[in-house]
Amino acid sequence: MVNIILQIAGGIMLLSIILALYRFFNAGSLVSRVIAFDVMNIVTVSLIALITLFSGRTIYIDVAMIYGLLSFLGVIIIARYLEKSL
């Protein structure tokens, strides 16, 4: 039962990445693209955590944490750049 729920959650996450990609490529402003990029990063970290549950290898949690920290730092840097340029 738990595996079915996790598979459904994975499907919903993949759907949200597709919707964020659509928003990223069809956004009107640069700020909307940065937000879509951040959403894709958050969902990717969640997918890595879900893969960790399915595979049983705990090293992927470390990978997800590092990826999350680096993506957060990247979004902060882009936001600072946009704040100065706008």
NORDANOR-V96634 format. One record per helix or strand of 3 or more residues. SS is the DSSP state (H for helix, E for strand). FROM is the first residue (numbers start at 0). LEN is the number of residues. If there is no record, write none. Layout:
ss=SS from=FROM len=LEN
ss=SS from=FROM len=LEN
//
This chain:
ss=H from=1 len=24
ss=H from=29 len=26
ss=H from=58 len=27
//
